[in-house]
Amino acid sequence: MTWRALLASAGLALALAACSKPHFGPDKQYGANPPLPDPTQYLFPPMGIAKPIGWGNAMPAVPAGFTITPFATDLKTPRRVLALPNGDVLVVEGDSPATEPTLRPKDVVFNLVIGQAHGPTKAANDVLLLRDTNGDGKADQKSVLVANLFSPFGIAVAGGKLYVAETDGIKEWDFTPGQTSVSGPGRLLTALPGPPIDHHWTKDIAVSPDGTKLYAGVGSNSNIVERGLEAEKGRARILEVELPSGAVRPFATGLRNPNGLTFNPDTGQLWAVVNERDELGNNLVPDYLTSVKDGAFYGWPWSYYGQHVDIRVMPRNPDKVRAAIPPDYSLSSHVAPLGLAFAPAGWPANYAKGAFIGEHGSWDRTVFNGYEVAFVPFAGGKPSGPKQHFLTGFVKDGKARGRPVGVGFGPDNALYVADDLGNVVWRIVPTGTAPKT
């Protein structure tokens, strides 16, 4: 098949997908009990691509009472951000490994269409250390803390160790905040399912509050088991990893692509955001925010949002469907959530203890969804109100200036946001926050 024919097929796919219009807005699906329309199967499902244009001299919009600045620019696909107690900020610059083998003819078209959503910058596949030495809210020192990693994503620091999740395993180094380099290639703590397929390559991690365990999210190897169940062995789950031994056990399963693993500091409960399945329509299936319960099964691939059966999955498994529990909170369909952080006590009262979510943005809707940092209020350790649009302006006139991924708070009460299309780390603080000293 020639490139011209492929491009024509991609254009036809977008035209066909445009015939399917959302019949209600995303805001109708915020909360614990979202409306779920009947599923529809398509030759080509709804698709809508926000082509990248970059920020130029613009910046994202913040609500009144907040100030935003570019903490660091000219980065190489920043995905994750971790602020350390001494004020340094670690940034993971990573991207997927080699393209996975195509399975269906329409996968070729999908890859061409989705490829239009990414900018030209190639990821450095490293961990940067950014330092603001004069307290002006902008990094003036940049060091490569770890170089030449294999599609890194998750990062954590605890107990004198730096942990980085590459796409096929978690490595550790001796590390104390203040260091600007680490020694050696790192020790493999535990292997994770990786290539050659590696459909969901991002592996996120979080260390338990007591420092004795590490939790790792491993996404599925397909949208909906197109490659068979054997290819999904050890995937679509969150793993519990003992420290320092590296011994692993499944903690929760049936999670198609869990990211943003974060412990709620108010309750000590593990939370995550999850990218749900595609190709069922504009409003199926909602991505979600959920607490993660030990031993729980969340449905993938046999069902979604609890016990709603996915008729595409064969053979059926009624026992698994009956065991599936619904998540805590729908973020609406296809927002692609990848980052999660809970607000510190130093933030304004209407944001205190709530969840900030980096929504990378849709490609499989005819009307864009996500492309923002959203906020979900919490009370008593649970979501307590509708999702709010906090950091916006990532899409203008149908084109993408940036796409948020990881989010995290620093000891300076700043919210740091990794923007992998704009190649920026943004810093947001309540207006009037005293500068660092």
Helices and strands as residue ranges (DSSP letters): H 3-17, G 26-29, E 30-31, E 51-52, E 66-72, E 78-83, E 89-93, H 105-115, E 126-131, E 141-146, E 154-158, E 161-166, E 169-174, E 187-191, E 205-207, E 213-218, G 229-232, E 237-242, E 248-253, E 258-263, E 270-274, E 286-291, E 303-304, E 308-309, H 318-323, E 329-333, E 337-342, E 355-359, E 372-376, E 378-379, E 382-383, E 388-391, E 395-396, E 399-400, E 404-409, E 415-419, E 424-430
